[in-house]
Amino acid sequence: MLQAQVAWLVEHRYLALDGMVNDLARLWISPAVASLPRATDPRRAAARHRFPYIVTDPQGMSAQQRVHVVQYNEDVWQRVYQLNAEQFNDPPTLPYDCPLHHSAGPFLGSRGPQD
């Protein structure tokens, strides 16, 4: 069942399958869906697999077409990057003091850089 779901996501360009290694799928997630802040340039990830830009309609669930897919276009991804540069390069974090590990960190259970 999981393989069928992954196949659907690959077919609809939310994921790209980059082969198998020791029976593990190497998957790329479209930067229109998710990216790792400070570590991923969405323009490079999109170009590598020619990911389309996927965006929800501003009217949300009441829209006639809830999701819009713009086929890969370098200029579109450049504009997306420019409009969201702060989120990609320096996203806001919510620091907290973890009582279990006695340190502040942006991730649950984080003990520091070694984690």
ABEGO torsion letter per residue (X at the ends): XAAAAAAAAAAAGABBBAEBBGGBBBBBBBAAABBBBGABBAAAAAAAAGBBBBBBBAAEAABABABBBBBBBAAAAAAAAAAAAAAAABBBBBBBBBAAAGBBBABBGBAEAAX
